Amino acid sequence: MQKDTPGGGSLLQRTRLRLIYLLRSLESRLNRPLVPRGTDRSFLDEWEGGDRIAELAQARPTLLVTITTFRRPEALLALIGELAADPGMRDPAVWVAILNDRSDADYAPAREALARAFPGRHLWFDARERMGKERFWRTHQTIFIAARRCGAEFLLSLQDDLQLAPEFLGRVRAAWESTERDPARRLLYLYSSPTDAERGTWVDFQRVEVPGLPARRTDWFDLQGFLIDRRGLALLRYWVIPITTWRWRRSSRPSSGVGRQLTRRLFGRASTWQCHPPLVFHGGAPSEMNPEARGRNPLDNRGLFPGTSPAP
């Protein structure tokens, strides 16, 4: 696949990139496509195992758990172990799908552990080419395609460098149900940290604390871990707007932009609640995607769950 080079090329090429960037920004603001979207096949063909999507569609799981991973086979193996030990994950209506970005890491033990833990209800996708953060939106588009194809009531999206709270899935469900009085609630963000801005990230919204609830309304989220229901996915049209390389025209430092985009598209159309204390813990491993940003803000929220200790 040919890639545009940020800041490079002729004036005509840079102008074209700028125009595409503006068009995509308008699509995000309107939350609807203005140009034809890529086909499911064009995304699924980028993954070895993508043709197995029919198995997922036939199974019709209630909950689809997806995990994105890159060059962290040991961390993924540990995460699979945590999920396998969770009583809620024994439900046959729960499926697990791994999306492994292209690397030279040995994922054989993780693949074997996944097959043992979730026989007959798991999928493993290997990227045929490196996706990286510039094409992380395509990874999430593949996740959305899987969720739409199988008609899952909920999508639970996780990243590989997480640790989970005890009785994780039960706590996620309890936090979701605790916010049911909000009819606009479509998404539950599982991560929180002491550095979260009170007026939100990417949007201007004063968070709402509700005494006695294990979650607060923030109307923003990022990609470490989140639960979204079918109506929330439908609001997003099961669609991630392409993020062009113009985003990195001045610097390679900006993140993938996926969390920012989805947050802004849901803002004003649905409400997002954030678990507090968090149910996923992050910060035990260096970032593979944004090492400089992680150096400035480690995002280490380990120790925030009652009964645990702060990270050393």
C-alpha positions in Angstrom: 0.0 0.0 0.0 1.4 3.4 -1.0 1.7 5.9 1.8 1.7 9.7 1.6 4.7 11.4 3.2 3.8 14.2 5.6 5.3 17.4 4.6 7.0 15.9 1.5 6.2 15.8 -2.2 5.3 18.6 -4.6 3.1 21.6 -3.9 0.3 19.8 -5.7 0.6 16.8 -3.5 0.6 18.9 -0.4 -2.4 20.8 -1.5 -4.2 17.5 -2.2 -3.4 16.2 1.3 -4.6 19.5 2.8 -7.9 19.3 0.9 -8.5 15.7 1.9 -7.7 16.6 5.5 -10.3 19.4 5.4 -12.9 17.0 3.9 -12.3 14.5 6.6 -12.6 17.2 9.3 -16.0 18.2 7.8 -17.1 14.5 7.8 -16.2 14.3 11.5 -18.1 17.5 12.3 -21.2 16.3 10.5 -20.8 12.7 11.5 -21.6 11.4 8.1 -19.7 10.4 5.0 -19.3 12.9 2.1 -17.3 10.5 -0.1 -17.7 6.7 -0.7 -16.4 4.6 2.2 -14.1 1.7 1.9 -15.8 -1.7 1.6 -15.6 -4.3 4.4 -13.6 -6.5 2.2 -10.9 -3.8 1.7 -10.3 -3.8 5.4 -10.7 -7.5 6.2 -8.2 -8.4 3.4 -5.5 -6.5 5.3 -5.6 -9.2 8.0 -4.7 -12.9 7.9 -7.7 -14.5 9.4 -10.0 -11.8 8.2 -12.0 -14.3 6.2 -13.1 -16.0 9.5 -15.4 -13.1 10.2 -18.2 -15.3 9.0 -17.8 -17.5 12.0 -18.3 -14.5 14.3 -21.4 -13.4 12.3 -22.9 -16.8 12.6 -22.2 -17.0 16.4 -24.1 -13.8 17.1 -22.3 -13.1 20.5 -23.9 -10.7 23.0 -20.4 -9.3 23.9 -17.4 -9.0 21.6 -14.1 -8.4 23.4 -11.3 -7.1 21.1 -7.7 -6.6 22.0 -5.2 -4.7 19.9 -1.5 -5.8 20.3 1.9 -4.9 18.9 5.2 -6.4 20.0 4.0 -7.3 23.5 3.4 -11.1 23.5 4.1 -11.5 27.2 1.7 -8.7 28.2 -1.0 -10.1 25.9 -0.5 -13.6 27.4 -1.0 -12.1 30.9 -4.1 -10.3 29.8 -5.6 -13.4 28.2 -4.9 -15.2 31.5 -6.7 -12.5 33.5 -9.7 -12.7 31.1 -9.7 -16.5 31.2 -9.9 -16.4 35.1 -12.9 -14.1 35.0 -16.1 -16.0 35.7 -18.1 -13.6 33.4 -16.0 -14.6 30.4 -17.2 -18.2 30.6 -20.5 -17.1 29.1 -20.8 -18.8 25.6 -22.2 -15.5 24.3 -18.9 -13.8 24.8 -16.3 -13.9 22.0 -12.7 -12.7 22.0 -10.8 -11.3 18.9 -7.1 -10.4 18.9 -5.8 -7.9 16.3 -2.0 -8.3 16.1 -0.1 -5.7 14.2 2.8 -6.9 12.1 6.0 -7.4 14.0 8.7 -10.1 14.5 7.5 -11.0 18.1 6.6 -14.6 18.9 2.9 -14.7 19.7 2.6 -18.5 19.6 2.2 -18.9 23.4 -0.5 -16.2 23.4 -2.4 -17.8 20.5 -2.3 -21.2 22.2 -3.5 -19.7 25.5 -6.4 -17.9 23.7 -7.5 -21.2 22.0 -7.4 -23.0 25.3 -9.3 -20.3 27.2 -12.0 -19.7 24.7 -12.4 -22.8 22.5 -14.7 -22.2 19.6 -15.3 -18.6 20.4 -12.2 -16.7 19.5 -10.6 -15.1 16.4 -7.0 -14.1 15.8 -6.1 -11.5 13.1 -2.5 -10.8 12.0 -1.9 -7.7 10.0 -0.4 -8.4 6.6 1.6 -5.1 6.8 2.5 -2.9 9.7 -0.4 -0.6 10.6 1.2 1.6 13.3 -0.4 4.7 14.6 -0.8 6.2 11.1 -3.2 3.4 10.2 -4.6 2.7 13.7 -7.9 4.0 12.4 -8.0 1.1 10.0 -7.5 -1.3 12.9 -10.4 0.2 14.7 -12.5 0.2 11.5 -11.9 -3.6 11.3 -13.1 -3.9 14.9 -16.2 -1.9 14.1 -16.8 -4.2 11.1 -16.6 -7.2 13.3 -19.0 -5.7 15.8 -21.5 -4.9 13.1 -21.2 -8.2 11.3 -22.0 -10.2 14.5 -24.6 -7.8 15.8 -23.1 -7.8 19.3 -25.1 -5.9 21.9 -21.8 -4.6 23.4 -18.2 -4.1 22.2 -15.5 -4.2 24.8 -12.3 -2.8 23.4 -9.0 -3.3 25.2 -5.3 -2.7 24.6 -2.6 -5.3 25.3 -0.7 -3.4 28.0 -3.5 -3.4 30.6 -4.1 -5.1 33.9 -7.7 -5.6 35.0 -9.5 -5.0 38.3 -10.6 -8.1 40.2 -13.9 -9.5 39.0 -13.4 -7.3 36.0 -16.4 -8.1 33.8 -18.9 -8.1 36.7 -17.6 -4.6 37.8 -17.9 -3.4 34.2 -21.5 -4.5 34.1 -22.2 -3.0 37.5 -20.7 0.4 36.4 -22.7 0.3 33.2 -26.0 -0.4 35.0 -25.3 2.2 37.6 -25.6 4.9 34.9 -28.8 3.6 33.4 -30.7 6.6 34.6 -28.9 8.6 31.9 -30.9 7.6 28.7 -28.1 9.2 26.5 -25.4 7.0 28.0 -23.7 5.0 25.2 -20.1 4.5 26.3 -18.3 3.6 29.5 -14.6 4.5 29.6 -12.8 2.0 31.9 -9.6 4.1 32.5 -9.1 7.1 34.8 -6.1 8.7 36.4 -5.2 11.6 38.7 -4.1 13.7 35.7 -7.5 13.7 33.9 -8.7 17.2 33.2 -11.8 18.2 35.0 -13.1 20.0 31.9 -12.4 17.0 29.7 -10.0 16.2 26.8 -10.7 17.2 23.2 -14.1 18.7 24.3 -15.1 21.3 26.8 -17.3 19.6 29.4 -17.3 19.9 33.1 -17.3 16.4 34.5 -20.2 15.4 36.7 -19.6 13.5 39.8 -22.5 11.5 41.2 -22.0 10.4 44.9 -22.3 6.7 45.3 -21.7 5.8 41.7 -18.6 4.0 40.4 -18.5 6.3 37.4 -18.7 10.0 36.5 -19.9 11.7 33.4 -17.0 13.1 31.3 -18.2 13.0 27.7 -14.7 12.0 26.5 -12.7 8.8 26.3 -9.5 7.3 24.9 -8.6 3.9 23.6 -7.1 2.1 26.6 -10.3 0.3 27.4 -14.0 1.1 26.8 -17.4 -0.5 26.5 -19.8 0.8 23.9 -23.3 -0.5 23.2 -24.9 -1.2 19.8 -26.8 2.1 19.7 -23.5 3.9 20.3 -21.9 2.1 17.5 -24.8 2.9 15.3 -24.5 6.6 16.2 -20.9 6.3 14.9 -22.3 4.4 11.9 -19.8 1.6 12.7 -17.4 3.9 10.9 -13.9 5.4 11.7 -13.3 8.4 9.4 -9.9 8.0 7.7 -7.1 9.9 9.4 -4.8 11.3 6.8 -1.0 11.8 7.1 -1.6 15.5 7.1 -2.0 15.0 10.9 1.7 14.4 11.1 2.8 17.0 8.6 4.8 19.0 11.2 5.8 16.3 13.7 5.6 12.6 14.2 4.6 13.1 17.8 0.8 13.3 17.6 -1.1 10.2 18.6 -3.3 8.1 16.3 -6.2 10.6 16.5 -8.8 7.8 16.8 -9.8 8.5 20.4 -10.1 12.3 19.7 -12.2 11.7 16.6 -14.7 9.3 18.2 -15.0 11.5 21.3 -15.8 14.6 19.2 -18.3 12.7 17.1 -20.2 11.4 20.1 -20.1 14.7 21.9 -23.6 16.3 21.9 -25.1 13.1 20.5 -24.5 10.8 23.4 -23.0 10.8 26.9 -19.8 9.1 28.0 -19.2 7.9 31.6 -15.8 7.2 33.1 -15.1 4.5 35.7 -13.7 6.1 38.9 -11.9 4.2 40.4 -10.7 2.7 37.1 -11.2 -0.9 36.1 -8.2 -1.1 33.8 -4.6 -0.2 34.9 -2.1 1.2 32.5 1.6 2.3 32.8 3.5 -0.8 33.4 5.0 -0.9 29.9 6.6 1.8 27.6 4.5 3.0 24.7 5.2 1.4 21.4 3.2 4.0 19.5 3.9 7.3 21.3 7.0 6.9 23.4 7.8 10.7 23.6 4.3 11.6 24.8 4.3 8.7 27.3 7.6 10.0 28.6 6.0 13.4 29.4 2.8 11.8 30.8 3.3 8.2 31.9 -0.5 7.6 32.2 0.3 5.3 35.1 -2.9 4.8 37.1 -1.8 1.6 38.9 -2.7 1.8 42.6 -5.9 3.7 42.1 -8.1 0.7 42.8 -9.0 0.3 46.5 -6.6 -2.1 48.2 -3.8 -1.8 45.7 -0.5 0.0 46.0 0.9 2.8 43.8 3.3 1.8 41.1 7.0 2.0 42.1 
